[in-house]
Amino acid sequence: MRLLLDENLPKRLKQDFPEHEVFTVRDKEWNGTKNGELLKLMVVDGFHALLTFDKNLQHQQNFDKYTLTVFILNAPINTYAELTKLSHQIKALLAAGGLQPGPVIVKDE
């Protein structure tokens, strides 16, 4: 699957998903792109999911317009040490297949 890490996530998080094609917003040179436009670019470029720390995104976008899953990572802070704790849940969801468009909250259980 093609995954995009939002610019509010550490790029090191890419290494947690070696079985997927993972890019950062910086890799794609989409820095500073507004969320709605970013989602459109992702669809055109064949991405399947966005990983973000932006908890407001789920309230700001109409996900009926997009075929993307948006994993909203819910952790105390957006450091690699905290976010990597959520990677196993994301991997399990990706492995299960059948991702639904729209937001999926991922938090430490």
C-alpha positions, 0 to 999 in steps of 0.5 A: 500500500502507498502511505503518506506521513503528514508533515506533523509526523517524524519521518523516522516513522517510515521505517515502521512500515517496510512492507509498504511504500511510504512517503512523507509530505516533504518527499512529495514536495507537498509541504504547506499544502492545505488538508483538502488539497493534500487529500486530492493530491493523494487520490491522484497520486494513488495513495491508500492512506494518510497518517497524521497527528492532526486531530481536527482533520476528521472534523474539517473534511468531508470524507465522502469525497475521498477514497482514502483512509486517514489514520489519526494518531492519538498520543501525548506528543508526536515524537517517534518514541510515542508514535511507534507504540501505535505502529502495530495497530496500524499494521494490523489494520493494513494487513486486515485489508478492506480499509474504509474511507475516512478517519480511523483513530489510533490510540494506545490501548 
